[in-house]
């Protein structure tokens, strides 16, 4: 359950749905598996998986939700092979050429025929709402998958006034300054990974991993005008991650001192352990987000 990637969204209006109301609205959109001819299905499942049935898991002031997407896996090579055979068969039988419009229709017919034989691929994506922080936290490295969850949640509860957080200061400028000065504030330390880019030349990117970021080579790139797009950071001896210039977070890893907090009390079952993990994780992330936003001058005022 520990989140590994984060895409943040900020509420522009207070989230005022109670857990009971949220549960009721999500229940109307509970996940149903694909039928024979469905290409994909999307819906809400219990965050606890087989250990629970509730579609919301509430700890303190935070509400965890989980979406599941099921897709039929139908390789394009299989479809194209069947399409070629069908076209060759029709052209030979009817003595005429099959043109584009008819090919597209034939392809659709073949997909419908093959779908019942396709394998299912299931993906789950977790997120939680923190009304106290005015944040929605999505465990995803993909912007499109996070937006898909937000869109479905918006449909499920009829409104979801969220936007990506925008800081007062430009993250690239601040992270570049950190790297130039080899110092970061607000309980942050620089880790041994970064990605530099040239603002005036698209595609001019330098990636450094496991490298001494204090080296003359890195400083030379910065002096030449390159800026930081991604930076490895440590926060408060509690977690490490790669911070991107859109404030998204990749490869999030909680340190042992945090994980041990969740194990301080012996859990009697999986549900209790999930609850303890969620409580510790959400509390640490709340403090982390506060320091993160402060490091970039705070967030811009809500419109």
Secondary structure, 3 states (H helix, E strand, C coil): CCCCCEEEEEECCCCCCCHHHHHHHHHCCECCCCCCCCCEEEEEECCCHHHCCCCCEEECCEEEEEEEEEEEECCHHHHHHHHHHHHHHHHHHHCCCCCHHHHHHHHHHHHHHHHCCCEEEEEEEEEEEECCCCEEEECCCCHHHHHHHHHHHHHHHCCCCEECCCECCCHHHHHHHHHHHCCCCCCEEEEEEEEEECCCCCCCEEEEECCCCCCHHHHHHHHCCCEEEEEEEEECCCEEEEEECCCCEEEEEECHHHHHHHCCCCCCCHHHHHHHHHHHHHHHHHHHHHHHHHHCCCECCCC
